[in-house]
Amino acid sequence: MTTLEPLYSISVSCSFCEHEFMTSRVRPSFKKSIRTDSDFCAYYKNENPDFYVVRVCPKCGFASTENSADRLNDAQKKTFEGKMSRRWIERDFAGHREWETALETYKLALLCAQTIGDTERIIASHLQHIAWLYRYKGDYEQEQRFLKYCLDSYIRVYEVEGVGANNARLLYLIGELNRRVGHFHEAVKWFSRVINDKNIIDAAMIRASREQWALLREQMMAKEMELPEQMNAALE
């Protein structure tokens, strides 16, 4: 009986040069996480699907994800060609990826997104995944560095999109990232928005915000920090 491999290949067309290339994915049946952190970082027993999210064109070096635009406009193409593709040395990222390769693809995707002026949400996602990769390695200093970049980026997303009924996850995440980088008073404000805004009906995010609020309160008391006024009042 043949054992099913965790990876399979798909064909992708490059958004910049339209070159067709193969990239690997993890089969859905293998995408079972063993645990997930409070900022949605998942851990897997076998292949980590996050290692294969970024598609890198071997011909020009343009790196993107499924959430990126299918085609670049003329201005984006000109910028990318001038700043990145001319310096690219052809290499292939198909097949199995180790941690180092996954990190390289995400940093390449981040650079590409910043170069072409991609959406802030995509840039924030790249920064978050890079922080997670450093977490997997236990590199706390680099993880904190990229969590702070990620936090700033998600705040810019919020400033553009505002508060919508479907943005509870974003508000919660900004609160949780503030907690993780030690901005405790800011974290209180963001969790409060999820808990107290009557327009937010996302029960899972409201529950998660209450749980992290309670954890945050314990952390602040342990550090003998002065609790914000809303923390001294009982949650509704």
Order of alpha helices (4+ residues) and beta strands (2+ residues): beta-beta-beta-beta-beta-beta-alpha-alpha-alpha-alpha-alpha-alpha-alpha-alpha
